[in-house]
Amino acid sequence: MDKLLYVAMSGASQNSLALRAHANNLANVATSGFRRDFEQARAMPVYGDGFPARAYAMTERPATDFASSTLQETGNPMDVAIRGDGWLAVQAKDGSEAYVRCASLVIDAQGVLRTQTGLAVLGNGGPIAVPPQQSLEIAADGTISIRPTGSEALAQIDRLKLVNADSRSLQKGLDGLIRHKEAQELPADGQVQVTAGFLESSNVNAVAEMTEILALSRQFELSVKMMKSAEDDDAALAQIMRG
């Protein structure tokens, strides 16, 4: 009975992890710039004293889907999205360099340009500081220009750090930010373009995620029924032994 119970228990446990991955994707279907996580299961043999005759399915997240999604117009000049391939560099909370596909920019009380989630936006020499100004404009190449207070002339103050890299060299961290797998800081790429007044939608397909969740829920129910069957068989065998 222990073999049946072990297989059923491990199946239910791994199904719950797979459900968590798809539920996280579905929860971020409306999160701008979100990249969905792939999920898969592979057979793992159970090693012990004897021959590894038993196996169980192990859920894993092998990669992230870096496919681009559609741009949505917001009308806010402080919203920026990457046009085509590329990433916008930001400073993560741990101080490392990370990358996002779009951001709603704000200027904090110290004049630092940040994303709406509080991450400092990186420029040519680190976090971008914005002097007091009447208006701010962001060009397609990432150049930031302001109209200083009391002046009508535009002045360039910095440029967004825009980078590009092979998606196979990137990975998504637990904080949802994209980083280089070898923790390298990517160089600025002058070919990357941004569009002001737009945000990129999530690349999550809600229907596909719901379908996966329903299928995994059925598998979870099947594993629970198998555990119940193992319990019933154990009880029946104990009754026979008592007789």
SULJO-V680985 format. One record per backbone hydrogen bond with DSSP energy under -0.5 kcal/mol. NH is the residue of the N-H (numbers start at 1). CO is the residue of the C=O. E is the energy in kcal/mol with one decimal. If there is no record, write none. Layout:
nh=NH co=CO e=E
nh=NH co=CO e=E
This chain:
nh=5 co=1 e=-2.7
nh=6 co=2 e=-2.4
nh=7 co=3 e=-2.3
nh=8 co=4 e=-2.3
nh=9 co=5 e=-2.6
nh=10 co=6 e=-2.7
nh=11 co=7 e=-2.0
nh=12 co=8 e=-2.3
nh=13 co=9 e=-2.3
nh=14 co=10 e=-2.5
nh=15 co=11 e=-2.2
nh=16 co=12 e=-1.8
nh=17 co=13 e=-1.3
nh=18 co=14 e=-2.1
nh=19 co=15 e=-2.6
nh=20 co=16 e=-1.7
nh=21 co=17 e=-1.7
nh=22 co=18 e=-2.1
nh=23 co=19 e=-2.6
nh=24 co=20 e=-2.0
nh=25 co=21 e=-1.8
nh=26 co=22 e=-2.5
nh=27 co=23 e=-2.3
nh=28 co=24 e=-1.0
nh=28 co=25 e=-0.8
nh=29 co=26 e=-1.5
nh=31 co=28 e=-1.3
nh=32 co=30 e=-0.6
nh=33 co=200 e=-2.0
nh=34 co=31 e=-1.8
nh=38 co=63 e=-2.4
nh=40 co=60 e=-2.3
nh=42 co=58 e=-1.8
nh=44 co=56 e=-3.2
nh=46 co=54 e=-2.7
nh=47 co=45 e=-0.7
nh=48 co=50 e=-0.7
nh=53 co=51 e=-2.5
nh=56 co=44 e=-2.2
nh=58 co=42 e=-2.8
nh=59 co=57 e=-0.5
nh=60 co=40 e=-2.6
nh=62 co=60 e=-0.8
nh=65 co=36 e=-3.0
nh=66 co=64 e=-0.9
nh=72 co=199 e=-3.6
nh=74 co=197 e=-2.9
nh=75 co=197 e=-1.6
nh=77 co=75 e=-0.6
nh=79 co=76 e=-2.1
nh=80 co=103 e=-2.5
nh=81 co=195 e=-1.6
nh=82 co=101 e=-2.3
nh=83 co=193 e=-2.8
nh=84 co=82 e=-0.7
nh=87 co=163 e=-2.5
nh=88 co=100 e=-3.3
nh=89 co=161 e=-2.5
nh=90 co=98 e=-2.8
nh=91 co=120 e=-2.9
nh=92 co=90 e=-0.6
nh=92 co=96 e=-2.9
nh=95 co=92 e=-1.9
nh=98 co=90 e=-2.8
nh=99 co=178 e=-2.3
nh=100 co=88 e=-2.3
nh=103 co=80 e=-2.3
nh=105 co=78 e=-2.8
nh=105 co=103 e=-0.7
nh=106 co=114 e=-2.8
nh=108 co=106 e=-0.5
nh=108 co=112 e=-2.3
nh=111 co=108 e=-1.9
nh=113 co=128 e=-2.9
nh=114 co=106 e=-3.1
nh=114 co=112 e=-0.5
nh=115 co=119 e=-2.7
nh=116 co=104 e=-0.9
nh=118 co=115 e=-2.0
nh=120 co=91 e=-0.6
nh=121 co=113 e=-2.7
nh=122 co=89 e=-1.9
nh=123 co=126 e=-3.1
nh=126 co=123 e=-0.7
nh=128 co=121 e=-2.2
nh=130 co=111 e=-4.0
nh=131 co=129 e=-0.6
nh=134 co=147 e=-3.5
nh=135 co=147 e=-0.7
nh=137 co=145 e=-3.2
nh=139 co=143 e=-2.7
nh=142 co=139 e=-1.8
nh=144 co=158 e=-3.0
nh=145 co=137 e=-2.7
nh=145 co=143 e=-0.6
nh=146 co=155 e=-2.6
nh=147 co=135 e=-2.0
nh=148 co=146 e=-0.7
nh=148 co=153 e=-0.6
nh=149 co=132 e=-1.0
nh=151 co=148 e=-2.1
nh=155 co=146 e=-2.6
nh=157 co=144 e=-2.5
nh=158 co=144 e=-1.1
nh=160 co=142 e=-2.7
nh=161 co=122 e=-2.4
nh=162 co=160 e=-0.9
nh=163 co=87 e=-2.4
nh=169 co=166 e=-2.2
nh=170 co=167 e=-1.3
nh=171 co=179 e=-2.4
nh=173 co=177 e=-2.9
nh=176 co=173 e=-1.8
nh=178 co=99 e=-1.9
nh=179 co=171 e=-2.7
nh=181 co=169 e=-2.8
nh=183 co=180 e=-2.1
nh=186 co=184 e=-0.7
nh=189 co=162 e=-3.6
nh=190 co=188 e=-0.5
nh=192 co=189 e=-1.2
nh=193 co=83 e=-0.7
nh=194 co=140 e=-2.7
nh=195 co=81 e=-2.7
nh=197 co=76 e=-0.6
nh=197 co=79 e=-3.1
nh=198 co=79 e=-0.8
nh=198 co=195 e=-0.8
nh=199 co=72 e=-2.2
nh=201 co=70 e=-2.7
nh=203 co=34 e=-1.7
nh=206 co=204 e=-0.8
nh=209 co=205 e=-2.3
nh=210 co=206 e=-2.4
nh=211 co=207 e=-2.2
nh=212 co=208 e=-2.1
nh=213 co=209 e=-2.3
nh=214 co=210 e=-2.3
nh=215 co=211 e=-2.2
nh=216 co=212 e=-2.6
nh=217 co=213 e=-2.1
nh=218 co=214 e=-1.9
nh=219 co=215 e=-1.8
nh=220 co=216 e=-2.4
nh=221 co=217 e=-2.3
nh=222 co=218 e=-2.1
nh=223 co=219 e=-2.1
nh=224 co=220 e=-2.1
nh=225 co=221 e=-2.2
nh=226 co=222 e=-2.0
nh=227 co=223 e=-2.0
nh=228 co=224 e=-2.0
nh=229 co=225 e=-2.3
nh=230 co=226 e=-2.3
nh=231 co=227 e=-1.9
nh=232 co=228 e=-2.3
nh=233 co=229 e=-2.8
nh=234 co=230 e=-2.1
nh=235 co=231 e=-2.1
nh=236 co=232 e=-2.5
nh=237 co=233 e=-2.4
nh=238 co=234 e=-2.2
nh=239 co=235 e=-1.9
nh=240 co=236 e=-2.1
nh=241 co=237 e=-2.4
nh=242 co=238 e=-1.9
nh=243 co=239 e=-1.7
